[in-house]
Amino acid sequence: MEVRRVQPYRALKTYLCPGCNQDIQPRAMHLVVVPLDTPDLRRHWHEACWQHRDRRRPGRLR
């Protein structure tokens, strides 16, 4: 896995965090996680959600 930090000035869109199912708003620092063998499955995560992904259960689905 490749994990990249997205700085606020580069975050221009809203993404859905798979850890909490909440929006990541534009201009919010977050992480992009890219599986090396399937880069099309990249996901945008809140940093705290990524750090605690093994202890958290997903939030409510929309």
C-alpha positions in Angstrom: 0.0 0.0 0.0 1.1 3.5 -0.8 -0.2 6.1 1.6 0.1 9.8 0.6 -0.8 12.9 2.5 -3.0 15.4 0.7 -2.3 19.0 1.8 -5.3 21.3 2.2 -4.4 23.5 -0.8 -4.5 20.4 -3.1 -7.8 19.0 -1.7 -10.4 20.4 -4.1 -13.2 17.9 -4.0 -15.4 16.2 -1.5 -14.6 12.5 -0.8 -16.3 9.8 1.3 -14.1 8.3 3.9 -14.5 4.5 4.0 -13.5 4.4 7.7 -16.4 6.5 9.0 -18.6 7.0 5.9 -18.5 10.8 6.4 -17.5 13.4 3.9 -14.0 14.7 3.7 -14.6 18.4 2.8 -12.6 20.4 0.3 -9.5 22.0 1.8 -9.2 19.4 4.5 -6.0 17.5 4.9 -6.5 13.8 4.4 -4.8 10.6 3.1 -5.0 8.8 -0.2 -4.4 5.1 0.2 -3.5 3.3 -3.0 -3.1 -0.5 -3.2 0.0 -1.2 -5.2 -1.5 -4.1 -7.2 -4.9 -2.4 -7.9 -4.4 1.4 -8.1 -7.9 1.9 -9.3 -9.1 1.0 -5.8 -7.5 4.1 -4.2 -9.5 5.6 -1.4 -9.4 8.9 0.5 -9.4 8.6 4.3 -9.4 11.0 7.3 -6.0 10.6 8.9 -7.5 9.5 12.2 -9.8 6.9 10.5 -6.8 5.4 8.8 -4.7 5.3 12.0 -7.6 3.5 13.8 -9.0 1.4 11.0 -8.3 -1.8 12.8 -10.3 -0.7 15.8 -13.2 1.2 14.1 -16.3 -0.2 12.6 -17.7 1.8 9.6 -20.3 4.4 10.3 -23.8 4.4 8.9 -24.1 4.1 5.2 -25.9 6.8 3.3 
